[in-house]
Structure formats: C-alpha cells, structure tokens
Amino acid sequence: MNIFKKLLKTIILRINGNIVKSSVVFDEKTKFSIGNYVGNDCELYSVKIGIYSYINSGCCIDNAVIGGFSCIGRNVIIGLGQHPVDRVLFHRMFYASGIGVWKKFFFENNFSEVKETKIGSDVWIGAGSMVMDGVEIGNGTLVAAGSVVTKNLDEYSIYAGVPAKKIKNRFKNDDVKKYISDFNTSSLMSADDICNLAKTGFFNKGENDFENSQDFIDFLESKRVFLEKNNFTVN
C-alpha cells in the first residue's frame, strides 16, 4: 500500500471513529468497521474487524474474522499458518507464489497455508496467546494469557493452558447466554444508543450483582424490551 493510499485510508478510518496507530501494517483486504482501535506494531492481513473491537500492540493476525466488542491483548498471534508435513521439504518456496526471491522455485499452489479463523463477538484473548488458523472461538469466551488455541472453543466459556482447555462456563445459568448475545452480536445500535444504554449502568452489571441468575435474566430482558419499544432492533 503506497503512502497516498495509506493516508486516504487513515482519513476514512478516523471518520468512522477508528484509531489505527501509524506503525500498524495492514493490507487492502483488511476491513475496519466503527470504533476500532489497533495499537502499535500490529500486522493485519485479510482481517475483518467488528464494531468497537480492539487489538492491542504487537499482534499479528492473518485471515481472520473478528466479531464486535472483542478484546485482543498484547502480542497475540492469530492464524499461524501451516506447512505441508508429508512432502520432501517443509519450505514455503515450493508453494508460496507471491514471494519474489523464491519465484523460480515455485511450481504450483495446491496447498492451503492459512485457513480462515473466526473469533466471535465479546471475546477476550489474553496477552501472548496464540490461535491456530482455521479454529472458531464462540461468542463471549475468554482465553487466558499465554494460551495456545488449537481447536474450536465453546461460547461463553473460560479457557487456559497449552493447549487451551476449558476451565468453566462464564455464567452459572446457561439461559443467560441467549440474553447476553442479543446485545454483543448486534450491529444495529448506533453509538448514541450504546452510550445511552451505558449511562444506565447496563454494561457494568453482572450475574454476581443479583441474588440469583433469574433476576439477572429479568434485568437483561427488561433492557431488550426497552430497546424494541424504542424501535431499536437486537439480533
């Protein structure tokens, strides 16, 4: 991407309320939405980022879709890529056609190097974690710092370790999940709508703030009904 195109892209990003630090490298296939933040020294290739999601400094992400309201910690790697393990040599020079210094060695590209990785909405991936390409992380899931994700992760769960293993569910009552997802997967509320909802203290409430899970569910449902009455749509 030349300097003029990068400057134009930066202006457009600012208009949509995004902050992308000047040291960030991203290609033309990378798509931002609104309210995104990308910290210093990140590399993004073919990444689609949902509303208000942020990526902290030092991350490298390749061929991934990230939902809304997700939080990517420092130095996270998503989409590590694969090498063919059944061939004479591992080396990319025999199947990666876009690298000029090795072009004369390229024969054919019949190997899928980086599969698409899907990160849900309201996902938190802790600092220093690695997510292998091709996996899916469900909505509302937390990946503890330093974890290595090698397979699909359930929604609204907490994972940790190498490889990452499920520690527990985020909520005591499974029914909470469907009410939470009405808000964290919705892209139809404007910034003003979200701000007004935040002023009510909605986003600062948790299951442990209520005597029981049903009270928490009733609270979530009341806010959903309020939005619908005011012609806001939740998914």
C-alpha positions in Angstrom: 0.0 0.0 0.0 1.6 3.3 -1.1 1.8 6.4 1.1 -1.1 8.2 -0.6 -3.4 5.2 -0.3 -2.4 4.7 3.4 -3.1 8.4 4.1 -6.5 8.2 2.5 -7.3 5.0 4.4 -6.3 6.7 7.6 -8.6 9.6 7.0 -11.5 7.3 6.3 -10.8 5.3 9.4 -10.8 8.5 11.5 -14.2 9.5 10.1 -15.6 6.2 11.4 -14.1 6.8 14.8 -11.3 4.3 14.4 -7.8 4.7 15.8 -5.1 2.8 13.9 -1.6 3.7 15.1 0.8 4.8 12.3 3.2 1.8 12.8 0.4 -0.7 12.0 0.8 -2.7 8.8 -2.4 -3.8 7.1 -3.3 -4.9 3.6 -6.2 -3.8 1.3 -8.2 -6.9 2.3 -8.3 -5.8 5.9 -11.7 -4.2 6.7 -12.4 -2.0 9.8 -15.9 -1.0 10.9 -16.6 1.7 13.6 -14.9 2.4 16.9 -12.0 0.1 16.3 -8.6 0.6 18.0 -5.3 -1.0 16.7 -2.2 -0.5 18.8 1.4 0.0 17.7 3.4 -2.6 15.7 0.5 -4.8 14.7 0.3 -6.6 11.4 -3.1 -7.4 9.9 -3.6 -9.4 6.7 -7.1 -10.2 5.4 -8.7 -9.3 8.7 -12.4 -8.2 9.1 -13.0 -6.4 12.4 -16.4 -5.9 14.0 -17.7 -2.8 15.8 -15.8 -1.5 18.7 -13.3 -4.4 18.8 -9.8 -3.5 19.7 -6.4 -5.1 19.0 -3.6 -4.2 21.4 0.1 -3.6 20.5 2.3 -6.2 18.8 -0.3 -8.5 17.4 0.0 -10.4 14.1 -3.3 -11.6 12.6 -3.8 -13.4 9.3 -7.0 -14.3 7.5 -9.5 -13.8 10.4 -13.0 -12.5 11.1 -13.4 -10.8 14.5 -16.8 -10.1 15.9 -18.0 -6.9 17.7 -16.9 -5.8 21.1 -13.9 -8.2 21.2 -10.7 -7.5 23.0 -7.3 -8.8 21.7 -4.5 -8.5 24.2 -0.8 -7.6 23.5 1.4 -9.8 21.4 -1.4 -12.2 20.3 -0.9 -14.2 17.2 -3.9 -15.4 15.2 -3.6 -17.6 12.1 -0.1 -19.0 12.3 -0.3 -20.9 9.0 0.6 -24.4 8.2 3.4 -26.2 6.4 2.9 -29.5 4.5 4.3 -32.2 6.7 4.1 -35.1 4.1 6.3 -33.5 1.5 10.0 -33.7 0.7 10.6 -30.3 2.3 8.6 -28.0 4.6 9.8 -24.8 2.9 7.3 -22.2 1.6 9.5 -21.6 -1.5 7.8 -24.5 -3.3 4.1 -23.4 -2.7 4.1 -19.7 -1.9 3.9 -17.9 -5.2 3.9 -14.3 -4.0 7.4 -14.2 -2.6 9.7 -12.8 -5.3 13.1 -14.1 -4.1 11.8 -17.7 -4.4 9.7 -17.3 -7.6 11.9 -19.5 -9.8 11.3 -22.4 -7.4 7.5 -22.2 -7.4 5.7 -25.0 -9.2 2.1 -25.0 -8.1 -0.1 -23.7 -5.3 -2.2 -26.7 -4.2 -1.7 -26.2 -0.5 -3.9 -24.1 1.8 -1.4 -22.3 4.0 -3.7 -20.2 6.2 -7.3 -21.2 6.8 -9.8 -18.6 8.0 -10.1 -18.1 11.7 -13.4 -17.0 13.3 -13.4 -15.0 16.5 -16.9 -14.3 17.9 -18.3 -11.2 19.5 -17.4 -10.1 23.0 -14.3 -12.4 23.0 -11.3 -11.6 25.2 -8.0 -13.1 24.1 -5.3 -12.6 26.8 -1.8 -11.3 26.1 0.7 -13.6 24.4 -1.8 -16.1 23.3 -1.6 -18.0 20.0 -4.6 -19.1 18.0 -4.0 -21.6 15.2 -5.6 -20.9 11.9 -9.0 -22.5 11.0 -10.4 -22.6 14.5 -13.6 -20.9 15.8 -13.9 -19.1 19.1 -17.5 -18.8 20.3 -19.2 -15.5 21.4 -18.4 -14.3 24.9 -15.4 -16.6 25.5 -12.3 -15.7 27.5 -8.9 -17.1 26.5 -6.4 -16.7 29.4 -3.0 -15.0 28.7 -0.3 -17.3 27.2 -2.8 -19.9 26.0 -2.4 -21.8 22.7 -5.8 -22.5 21.0 -5.6 -25.5 18.7 -9.3 -26.4 18.3 -12.8 -24.8 18.4 -13.9 -23.2 21.7 -17.4 -23.2 23.1 -19.2 -19.9 23.6 -19.4 -18.1 27.0 -16.6 -20.2 28.5 -13.2 -19.7 30.1 -10.2 -21.5 28.6 -6.5 -21.6 29.6 -3.3 -23.5 29.0 -1.2 -25.1 26.3 -3.1 -26.4 24.6 -6.1 -24.4 25.8 -8.6 -26.4 27.9 -12.0 -25.4 29.2 -11.9 -24.2 32.8 -15.5 -23.4 33.4 -18.6 -21.6 31.9 -18.8 -17.9 32.4 -22.3 -17.9 33.8 -24.0 -20.2 36.3 -27.2 -20.3 34.3 -27.0 -21.3 30.6 -30.1 -19.3 29.8 -28.1 -16.1 30.4 -26.2 -16.7 27.2 -29.1 -16.1 24.8 -29.9 -12.8 26.5 -26.3 -11.5 26.5 -25.9 -12.4 22.8 -28.8 -10.1 22.0 -26.5 -7.2 22.8 -23.0 -8.3 21.9 -23.8 -9.5 18.4 -26.0 -6.6 17.5 -24.5 -4.2 14.9 -27.7 -2.1 14.5 -27.4 0.1 17.6 -25.8 3.5 17.0 -23.0 4.9 19.1 -25.6 7.2 20.8 -27.8 4.1 21.6 -24.9 2.3 23.2 -23.9 5.4 25.1 -27.4 5.9 26.4 -27.6 2.3 27.5 -24.2 2.6 29.2 -25.4 5.6 31.2 -28.0 3.4 32.8 -25.2 1.2 34.2 -26.3 -1.7 32.0 -22.9 -2.8 30.8 -21.5 -2.7 34.3 -23.9 -5.3 35.7 -23.0 -8.9 36.1 -24.6 -12.2 37.2 -23.0 -11.8 40.7 -24.7 -8.4 41.2 -28.1 -10.2 41.6 -29.4 -12.6 44.2 -29.9 -15.3 41.6 -29.4 -15.9 37.9 -33.1 -15.4 37.1 -33.0 -11.9 38.4 -30.1 -11.2 36.1 -32.0 -12.6 33.2 -35.1 -10.5 34.0 -32.8 -7.4 34.1 -31.4 -8.3 30.6 -34.9 -8.9 29.2 -36.2 -5.6 30.5 -33.5 -3.7 28.6 -34.2 -5.7 25.5 -37.9 -4.8 25.7 -36.9 -1.2 26.2 -34.9 -1.2 23.0 -37.6 -2.9 21.0 -40.2 -0.3 22.2 -37.9 2.5 21.0 -37.6 0.9 17.6 -34.1 -0.4 18.1 -33.5 -4.0 16.8 -31.5 -6.6 18.6 -30.4 -9.8 16.9 
